[in-house]
Amino acid sequence: MIYSYIVKKEIRKTFDHVNNHRWDAAVKALAPHVHHRVSGAHALGGERHDKEALRRWFERLGRVLPTLHLTVNHIWVKGWPWHTTAFAQWDGTATLLNGDASYVNRGLHVFTLRWGRVYALEEFYDSQAAARGLAVQAAAGLEEAVAEQIVS
């Protein structure tokens, strides 16, 4: 189905924007009142309910894990343009500020789209691995890595 192909292509582009810290492009397809949820009691966890808060979250992601690289392994798309659910399974790697290149995380994003706009995004990944990586960043002097969650 051509629609599914287009959605997959756009999701891959968004991950590329995140990898390259192009935040304006990364949030372009978001609805104004997007719902974003990430599990975990750490600086990247919590819930956001609008596009601007999610943009600030992306900016923080780029600051606290500046070398994070996400590789999309699989994308599944179900539904029609007026209500689409897409799943993106990915692997993430980063070199931490202490020189440790062993940060690895694996996750799944669940997107809810309506007419090409993302209305909800939920991220499932190893929140303990994320918290450990953020603690290493904080120990190396990056205080924002252990800051309060960005919520709205």
Secondary structure, 3 states (H helix, E strand, C coil): CHHHHHHHHHHHHHHHHHHCCCHHHHCCCEEEEEEEEECCCCCCCEEECCHHHHHHHHHHHHHHCCCCEEEEEEEEEEEECCEEEEEEEEEEEECCCCCCCCEEEEEEEEEEEECCEEEEEEEEECHHHHHHHHHHHHHCCCHHHHCCCCCC
